[in-house]
Each structure stands twice: as C-alpha cells, then as structure tokens.
Amino acid sequence: MKKKLVATMLATVTALSMVLAGCGESAPASTTSGDGAVAESQSAAPAKTETADAPAADGEGTTIRLVNNKAEIDDGLHKLVSAYKEKTGVTVEIDTIGGGQDTQAILKQYYQADNMPDIFIFEGDTQYETWKDSLVDLSDETWVNDTEAEYVNGGKVYGFPTTTEAIGLAYNKSILDAAGIDPASITGPESMRAAFEKIDSMKEELGLTAVIGYYTEAANLWWTAGQHLFGTYLDVGLARDDTTYLDMINDGGKLDPERIKAWADMVALFNEYTDPNGISGTYDDQVGGFASGKYAFVSQGSWIGAVLTGQDAQMYADAGNFEIGMIPYAFIEGQDTIQTNSPNWWGLYDGANVDAAKAFIQWCSENDGGQEILAKDCGCISPFKSSTFMPDDPFADTIAAYTAAGKTSAWHWQGWKDGLAQNVSCVIFQDFAKGTIKSSDEFVDTLQKAVEAYYAQ
C-alpha cells in the first residue's frame, strides 16, 4: 500500500512542482521548537527527523512534530507549545509552511522521505483521500464529545478542529459611516454597486486608495480569489448541508448558468473598484491596506483579524482601531449568509508518536489547557462548547451574531477536484482583473471551459 501511495504522490508532486515553477519560487518551510528558535531550514525533501524509539504519551525527552500552514498564528503556536512543554516536558516542534507554498505537496515529499510529522494539516474530503491510509481514527477521544466541528468520514473521526473562520465581504465601519452607508442595506447586486459608487465618489475625502482591496495575484495568492471567492459561488445563501453546486461541479465541471453569471457580475464590480496593485500585490499589501484604512472593503476572511491585532497592530491603531464587520457576498438579491467552517483539521499520522500526539491535542481542546492561548494568542474562535475564551479579534462579534441568527452557510470547495483553484481558476481571475478577459460573459465562458477540461483530465 505504501509503495502505491508513494508512486501516486511522486507523480502528483512532480506535476505540482512544474506548476509552481511556472508561478515563481517560494521560501522553504522552517522547523522551530517550543522556544521559537529555528531548529533547521528544511528543503522540499528534508532529511529524516529522528525521534525516540518508543516515546511515552508525555514526559521529558519526548518530541513530536506539527505542521502549521497559517503563518499568521505561528507566534501564538509557539506560546502554546512552550506552555505544553512546561506542563508536560514534551517538546512540540512546529513546521510553519506559509507564503503561498503548497502544503500538501510538501507533506507528500515529507512522506517520501520517511519524515512525516506527527500532526499535520488536511482540508476536507479531497485531501482525506490522499491520507486516509495514514490517518489515526480519533473517534474515541474525549474532545470529540465537546465539538460539532470535527472531521468525520465514514462515521469515524479523523480531524481535530482548532478554530472557526468566516468568509464574507469585510468592511471598515468607520468608512461606511462617514459615507452614510448602513452595511445592512447591502443585500444584493444593486445595493452593492450603489454603495461602491458612493464610496468611490468620496474616495479623496475619505482618504482611500480604493473602494475594495481585491487581490488576484496568482502565484502566491491563488487561494484568495481562485479558492475562497470562487467558493462563494458554491455556497452563499444556501443551507449548510446544501451541496447542489458542489455536486454539479464534481459532475464533469458543470456550472449553473444563471448563478455563475450573477456571481461573475459581482467579480466584475470588484475589478472595477479595486486597487490596481491587486494583480501583483502581496498578502501583506492587501491586509496592510485594509488595516491602515485605505480600503473600505477587503476580499479576505476573518483570519486577517490575527494580522490586524498582531503584525499590523500599529498601522491598525494609527487608523483608529476601527470597528470591522462582514456582510454576505450577496451576488443575488436576498442572500443573507456568511460562510463559516473549520478551515482545516489536524490529522494524526499513524506512526511512532500517536499517543503523545493524542495527549497534546486533548490538552489543546481543554478550557484549562490550550484554549486560552489558542484564543488570545492565535486569534482562534473556539469550536469547543466548553471553552470560555474569546479572542481579542475584530471579527469575533460578527461571527457570533451570524451564527446565533442561523445565518451561516458552510464552505464546500474542499470537496472539489484537488488543485482546481491553484492550477486553473486563480489565473483566470487574474486575467479578468488585468483586462485580458474583457467581460463577465467572457469570464464565465473561460472559467466553464477550463473547469470542464480540468475535470476531464
């Protein structure tokens, strides 16, 4: 089985490496231990990490390794593992893979090198299929009874949730107030356009660079438009368990003509009123522009809250620590849901350190364990019922309000064909923003043909 998986992974990694080479280089992942020091700089195919022959579930001398793909919470995770080491003696090393790198490709190379981490990230059904023979069944763990956000497949639990994230059109309430716009009045395409037009007419008065920071750079920000914004087409306005449009796209790449056209018109609106820097700018440029009050809206999700209160805290303070909210991507009149989900899950590799890894994630789930650090230092909105901690995060109240009102949809892009966003859709968004694709009709036509071709491979 392992030989077959390695052969499959090698083919996948080779293909992905060719794609990434065309998009540009990425920095290597780094491994750091609980004190935050850099232990080694790893290449894409690192040397095998030595571990204890038979480690105990906890205790001095035990070392486990965790892969994290969210650079914005790296500092907080180091506080988390430092606290765990102080309590148990167990060292948790962290590999943070960020900056647009392909986490799954790197994990596959780790696997080939017999260097798999004990805890690693996977996103939903497609990536589960890659790792299903290597994942530990967590169904009997205590924390499972304290959440509804665990990853379940075939009636068994394989994924540990760390946070709840939200996707919607994020806004600076101070700017909207100054423009006399009630965000609740933006309920569909006409009111969205009217709001954009009014803010644009006041752009100089409001000190704005652009109405919206909508970024489409395809090499490193492929996930922003190619995955998250494209994913709004699948789910906005639907019940959490409604997979109508996911099922269509998985049936040979089909897109619903009426729904995709309405959605594409919204994308065209963003192109019209965005910062031109978005076709080549970085994640830091995008989030920094919003943090500094230069955009009224930004096409990022709630995860940027950790950046605004962390890396960009000074520019956010200089801009007045403005109130932040989120409205639905209402590309059809009356759509009233934001999307909330666990963005990914920690899976446990079926290797030598399973017991130690289980003990660590159990502690992370506990109110008197890791929950405070995950909330306060990582900005995680807890998926655990017993947690009493809320992050100092500008999106927390918005997410809580939509959730309490039952106005959330799930996100289902995790179930479309692996690589669709990175290999196909991201470039089409960028071409549309550049003007290479001239209209929303041409955008739809190009996207439909490309998605169908990708599913035909």
N, C-alpha and C positions, 0 to 999 in steps of 0.2 A: 504493500500500500504506500509506504513512504517513497519507494523508488518512483512509483507512478506519480505521486504528488510532486516530487522534486522535478520530474520531467515536465509536468504541466506548468509548474511555477517558473522553470527556466525559460520556457517558451514565452510565458507572459511577461517576465521581467525583460527579456531581450526586446520584445515589441515595445514595452513601455519605455525602455532606455532610448530606443530610436526616436520615440515621440518626444521625450524630454530633451534629447539632444537638439531637436529642432526648435524647442521652445526657449532654451537657454540653460545655463548652469545653475545648480543650487548648491548651497553650502552643505557640508556634511553634518550628520547628526552628532551630538556630543553626549557623552555619558558623564553624569555627575552623581555624587553620593549625597548622603543626607545633609552634609555640612555645606553643600552648594559649590564645592570645589570641583573643577573639571578634572575628571579622572583620566579620560583619554579622548582623543578625537578619532572617531571611527569612520572608516571608508564605507562605501556601499556594501562591501562584503567583508565585515570585520573578522578579526581573529576570534577564535572561540573564547568565551568568558569562562574562567574556571570557577567552579562552585564547590561547596563542601560535599563530600561523598554522600552523607546521609544526614542532612540538617534536621534539627528539631523544628517543631511548629513555631517556636520563638526561642530567643536566648542569645547570649553573647556569641559572636562568631558566625551567626547565620547571615547570609546575604541573599537578597532577592533583587530582581531587576524589573523595572516598569517602563514601558514605552508610553510617552505622552505626545500627542500631536497638537497641543494647544500651547503655543509659546507664551501667550498672554497670562497663563496661570503657572508658569514654570517657577517663579519665585515663591508663590504660595505653596506649591507642591513640595518644595524643599523645606519649608517650615513644617509641613505635615510629616514628612519622613524623619525630620530631626526630632520632632516630638515623639514619634513612634520608637525611634532608636533609644531615646532617653527612658522611655517607659519599659521597653522590652529587651533592649540590647540588639535588636535586629536591624541590620543595615538595609535600606532600600535604595538602590541606585536608580537614577532616572535618566532615560534617553529621551530628550525632547527633540522631536522631528517637526520642524515648522518651516515657515518661509516659502510655502508653496510646494515643498517636497512631497513626493508620493509616498505616504506612509506605508501603504500596502506593498508597493514594490520593494521598499527597504526591508519590510518584515519577511518577504519571500526570500530575499537574499540572506537575511539572518538564518532562515530555516535551512537553506542550502549549506551554509557554513556551520551548521550544528551549533548555532549561537542564539537560539530563540530566548526572548525574555520570558520571565515567569508570568508577567501580567502584560497584556497588550491590547491595543485598540482594534475594534472592528465595528463596522457600521452596517447593521441590518442584514437582510436576508442574503444579498449577493455575496457579501464578504463572509458571512457564516458558511456558505457553501464551500468557500476556499479552505476554511479552517476546521470544519466540523469534525474531522477525524483527530484533531489535536486539542479540542476544547474539553475542559473538565465540566461534568454535569454538576451544577450548583443547586439543584432543586431542594436539597435537604438543609441548606444553610439557613441559619436563624434570620438573617436580614431579609430573606425573601418574603416573610410574612409582614414586613414593615413598609412595603412599597408596591406600587402597581406599574412601575416603570422598568422592571427587569426585562431582559431579552429572553423570549420564550420561542422555542421551535420544537415541533413535535411533542408538545406537552411537557417539555423539560426546560429548565432554566440554564442558560449558558452565559448570560451577560449581566454584569454589575453596573447599575446606573450611578453616575456621580452628580448630575445636575439636570435641571430643566432649562431649555433655551427656547427662545421665541423668535419668530420671523414675522416682520411686518414693516411698514414704512415708518421708520423712526423720524421723529421731528423735534426741533428746538421750540419749546412752547413760548419762550420769550419773543422769538421772531414772529411766530404766528400771532401772538397777542398784539405786537406792535403793528402788524398788518391788518388787524381786525378780523382774523380768521379763527373760527371755532373749529378745532380738528374734528369734532363730532359731526360737523356739517359736510365733511368729505366722505360721501357714501357711494360714489360711483365715478365713472369717467368724466362726466360733465363738471361735477363739482371739483374733482381733482384738477382738471385743466383750468378752471376758473381760479382756484387757489394758486396754482403755479403762475398763471398770468399776472395776477395781482402782486404777488411777491416779486416777480421779475420786474414789474414796473416801479417797484420801490427799492430795487437792489442797491442802488448807491446810497440811499437814505438809511437802509438797514445795515450797510457795511458788508454786503455779501459778495463773495466771489461768484456764486451760482446758486440757483434755487435748490438744486439737489447735487449731492456728491454721489454720482452713479458711475462706478468704475468697471471697465470691461477688459483691462489688460489680461491677455490670455495665458501668458507663461506662468505667472505666479498667483494671479487672482482668478484663475479659471473657475474656481468654486463659487465665486461671488455671483456672477451672472449665469454662468453655464450650468450651475447646480442649484443654488438657492433660489434665484429669481425664476429660472425655468421650472423649478419645483412648485412655485406658486400656481402655475397653470394647472398642476395636478390636483390641488387640494383646497385652495381658498374658497370659503363659503360652504364647504361640504362637512358632513358628519365625520367624526374621527375615524370611523371604520369604513368609510366610503372609498373604495379603490377603483371606481369606474374608469378614470382616465389613466391610472397606472396600468390597469388591465388592458386598456386599448393600446398603450404604447408598447407593452410587452407582447402584444399580438401583431408582431411584424413591424412595429414602429408607427402605428396609426395615431394620428392626432385628430381631435374633434374640430371640424372646420369652423364652426361658429364660435366655440370657446377660444380656440387658439387665435382667431382673428381679433377678438376683443382684447385678449391679453397682449397681443403684438402691438395694438394701438397704444396701450399703456407704455410699453417699452419705447415706442417711438416718441411719446411725450417726454420720457426721461432723457432720451438722446437730445431732444430739442432744448432742454433747460439744464443740462448738466455742465459741470466743469470740463472743458475740453481736455484737461490734463488726465481725465479718466481713462483715455485709451492707452496710456503708457505709465500712469502713476502707480505708486505702491500702496499697499495696505496702510502703511504709516501715513502716507499723504492723505488718503481718504478719511481715515479716522481722525487724524490731526486737524484736517479742515473742518470737520464737524465739531470737534472738541473746542476749537478756537472760535466758533461762532460764524464761520464763513459759509456754511451751508444751512439752509432751513430744514432740509431733509437729507437722509443718507440711506443708501441701499445696503445696509448691514443689519445683522441681527443683534439680539440682546447681549451676545458675548462681548461686544465692544464696551459694555459697561465697566468691565475689569480694566480696560485700557484707559478709559476716561478717569477712573479713580486711582489708577496706578501710573503707568508710563507717561500718560498725558495729563496728569493731575494738575500741573502748574498752568498749562495753557487753558485747561477747563476752568480752573479757578480765576484766571485772568479774564475769561469770558463771562464770569459771573456765576459759575456753577448752576447754570440754567436748568430748569425742570425739563425732563425728557419724557416723551410719550411715544406711543406707537399706534398706528391705525392700520386697518387691513389694506392689503393691496387690492383695492376694490375695482377690478377691471370690468366688472358687470355690476350694474346698479343693485344695491341692497346687500352685496356681500359684506358680512359683518364679523368675520372671524380672523384672528391672527393664527399663526401656526405655532404649536408648542410640541416639544418632543425631547426625549433624551437624544442628544446629538450622536452619541456613540456609546459603546459599552466597553468595560474592561472584561476581557476574557482571560481565563487562566490556562496556561499551556500545560499539557499533561506530561510533565517532566519530573525532575527530582525534588522540586521545591513546592509541591502542591499544598501541603499542609501549612507551610509558612505563608504562602500567598493567601490562602483562605483566611488565616488568622488576621492578616493585615487588612483585607477588605472588610472583614467583620468589624474590626476596630474603626475603620473609616465610616461605617454606617451608624455608629453609636453616638448618641447625644453627648455622652461623657467621654467620647473618644475623638474621632477626627472631624465630626460635623462642624464644630465651631471654626476650625481652621479652614475647612473647605468653603464655609460661608464667608467668613470675614477676610480671609487672605486670598482665596481663589475666586471669590465672587459667585460661588455656586448656589443656585436656588435648589434647596434640597428636595429630592424625590422621596424622602423617607418621612413617614407620618409622625414618627416620634420626635423628629428634630424640632427644636425650639429656636433655631438660629436663622436669621435672615441676613443676607449680605448687605453691605453698605453699597448698594448698586442702584443706579438711577432708573433701571428698568423693572426693579422688583415689584413695585406697586402696580404698574401696568399689567404685568403678567398675572399677578394675583387677582386683579379686578376682572380681566377677561376670563380667567379660569373660574372664578366664583360665579360669573354670569353665564357660564356654559358656552362661551363664545370663542371656542378654540377648535381648530382643525389639526389633524396630525400632519406629518410630512412623510411622503412615501417615495421620494426619489431613491432612497436606499434600496428599493426593490426593482429599479430599472436596470438595464444591462450595464454591467460593470464597465467603467471607462467612458460612458456616454458623454458626461459633462466635460471631462478633461480632453478627450480625443475628438469630440465633434462639436458640441453646442457652443463652447466658450469662444471658439474662433469666429463663429457666425455672429455672436453678439458683438464682438469687437469689430467685425467688418461692417455691421449695421451702424455702429457708433462712428466709425470712420467715414461713412458715407459711400463705401464701396457697394454696399447694398442700399438701394435708394428709397425704398418704401416699405411699409409694414406688410403689404401684399407680397413683395419680393422676399422679405424676411421669412414669412410663413412658408412660401414655396421652397426656399433654400433649406430651411430647417426641416421641413417634411421630407424632402428628398434625401437629405443627409442622414436623418434618423432611420428612415427605411433602409438605406444602404448599409448602415451600421448593424442593424438587426439581421440583415441578410447574410452577413459575414459568417 
